[in-house]
Amino acid sequence: MADATAMLSMCDPVHFVLIKTDTSSETTLISSYFLDWRTVLASPTGKTCFAVELMGVGSECKVPAGVLTVSLELYPPLTETLSTDIVSTQQSLERQRTAEKERLFLVYAKQWWREFLEIRPSHQSKLVKIFAQDENGVNRPVCSYVRVLRAGRLLESPRQAARFVSLLAHEKAPVVGGGGKQEQWCTLMAFLCRGKGDCEDHATLLCSLLLGFGLDTYVCVGTKAKGVPHAWVLTRGTDGSITFWESLTAHRYLHRAIDPDAPPLAPTPKPSSPYRTVGCVFNHQTFLANCQPSDAVELCVFDFQNQSRWKVMSEEALKSVCAPGSTTSLPPLPPLCAPSLDPAAASNHLELEMRYLVSEHRKDLDLVTVWDDHLSYLLSSALSAYELERCTGVSCGNEEFQDAVRRAVPDGHTFKGFPIHFLHRNARRAFATCLRSPFCEEIVCCRGDHVRLAVRVRVFVYPENACAVWLMFACKYRSVL
């Protein structure tokens, strides 16, 4: 074990994230706190206990959320401890060094921005995001929100990583009163604990995971249709190909730039992606601003080595405030948590709840419910194929499902099926959503001769207990002309 002096140089704090979970499993981020644990190095017993005041997040970052009593114990205990003065002097020196690094970076960033505006005055209106506020209202360089993140054996491929990120719910930062969008990027730790966040949180997590898979990956900041600000992910292939990844849906788009110098009658490729403009791109060690005449995505050439198209920020300057281990950067992210949910048990539980809700709904309509267990089982292969397609982009297994259904539905009978996808496991909420679809209501409320109903639920579990819930209702009945 390291001695006290070596441990004193470990400046990474302990990150506390406080989450409130209500009865419907909705989560709310209450507080995010960085604790400097090194006071324990000065304790003769190797133990210490103290209270910390937790502040709120976002627009409430100056409002106390509560007091947390923290007990720290070093194990095994140190053979010799440090004096309180040494610990506080080290912390004070680090604070001064951090403040100086941040001041120098701010001076550099202002100069860099002035140079960017001198290239073309219209650059003032481009979405070039150098700093972003975290959940505590602290302005951080955007590069510090991205890390090279390896998922161990929990995620097998970049596309599976994209699927996992898309299963974390999309929620904009809450705004008090009218006006523009509330500015709040979440640290990766707070985003994963909460299990939901805005498009920037999804994009930085996906970028971090794709970097871990060895891809040349960047976060893009720009706009979608109607000028709505948005963030997405870009990967560059070794052959120069550019792929956009939408972190909210896991959709991928191959980018084909339009040549503005092409002859007027030359065929122009249709925009393949929903993105309209791009102002800047960044990852954990690079920041580039778009200085092409137009910031339209369809005209953009993503040749980052060409300084007439992209203005690059000094990697040394970024490293001084964003590199892991520097006192200004966020602490290292702990590894992703393996799922603790049993997918089979969760699927069975939700399916039984669905059967109960359908039976009760039909009882209210004076309809008898007869379940066909065999037909219910056959729906499994369809749900498995749907999830595989979302993960890989490849459709397979549909022929076997259709063949099995044809065998299970006798001549003169009609089969109807309705699949739907959810990110939660709340049965009543899911059933209410399903009934809003006329196709689903037609199946659930089916009347006729020899009506047999089926329902199948498959819960696919990902790291951090992110869930893809597939649900399919089906019925078969004798067709009467």
Salt bridges, closest charged atoms under 4 A:
GLU26 OE1 - LYS196 NZ 3.07
GLU26 OE2 - ARG429 NH1 3.56
ASP36 OD2 - ARG38 NH2 2.94
GLU94 OE1 - ARG38 NH2 2.65
GLU100 OE2 - ARG103 NH2 2.92
GLU115 OE1 - LYS311 NZ 3.00
ASP134 OD2 - ARG140 NE 2.89
GLU171 OE2 - ARG194 NH2 2.54
GLU171 OE1 - LYS196 NZ 3.30
GLU183 OE2 - LYS129 NZ 3.05
ASP198 OD1 - HIS170 NE2 3.09
ASP198 OD2 - LYS181 NZ 3.70
GLU200 OE2 - LYS181 NZ 2.90
ASP216 OD2 - ARG236 NE 3.04
GLU246 OE1 - HIS230 NE2 2.77
GLU316 OE2 - LYS319 NZ 3.89
GLU351 OE1 - ARG456 NH1 3.48
GLU353 OE1 - HIS349 NE2 3.45
GLU360 OE2 - LYS363 NZ 3.37
ASP372 OD2 - LYS476 NZ 3.02
ASP373 OD1 - ARG355 NH2 2.74
GLU387 OE1 - ARG163 NH2 2.68
ASP403 OD2 - ARG407 NE 3.46
GLU442 OE2 - LYS416 NZ 2.24
ASP449 OD1 - HIS450 ND1 3.27
ASP449 OD2 - ARG478 NH1 3.04
